[in-house]
């Protein structure tokens, strides 16, 4: 498993965060959604995919996509770093 190849396969999307936000509420997309397509990953072996599929079964969509969210900070860059670290 090569981490830099896996990181390159991550998809990020910025969306509007819910909750209080002061002046920037409903204007700034600071929430970051990370998605990782387990089936289409070229960085993982078939054995690694099978292991992750069984261990992360409750966190995967029906298409075997892992989705993680982060809206802890008001900064999109910081949220991207946090969600990547979680991954």
C-alpha positions, 0 to 999 in steps of 0.5 A: 500500500502506497499512501501517496497513491491513495491520497491522489485518488481522494476526491474532495468537494466543498459544500456549505456548512450548517449551523451558526456562521456569523456574516459568512453563513450561507455564503462560504463553502467551508465544509469538506466532503472526502470520498474514496472509491474502494472498487476503482482504487488502483493503489490497493491490492484486491486483498486490501480492498476485501479487508477494507470492505469487511472492516468498513462495511458500515461506513461504505455506500452501496457502491463501496465509496467511503465518505467522510465530512469535516466542518469543524473549522471555518476554513476550508483548507483546515477542514480538508487537512482534518478530513484527510488526516482522519482518512 
